């Protein structure tokens, strides 16, 4: 699908660890000693900075239909 638009970042409410936002730990569980892979982008509510997050796979993600 070359004409598909990129997904908008997920808006996160509340406090989030800076380590998770910097992609140094799993965004879902905080693991740092597991293999991590890209999991998308988030924006903290009230900010415009887009963070690239990672996951260890601890939480299954719903695929876009």
SULKAHU-V920954 format. One record per backbone hydrogen bond with DSSP energy under -1.0 kcal/mol. NH is the residue of the N-H (numbers start at 0). CO is the residue of the C=O. If there is no record, write none. Layout:
nh=NH co=CO
nh=NH co=CO
This chain:
nh=3 co=0
nh=9 co=40
nh=11 co=42
nh=20 co=16
nh=21 co=17
nh=23 co=18
nh=25 co=30
nh=26 co=53
nh=29 co=25
nh=36 co=54
nh=38 co=52
nh=41 co=50
nh=42 co=9
nh=44 co=11
nh=46 co=43
nh=50 co=41
nh=52 co=39
nh=54 co=36
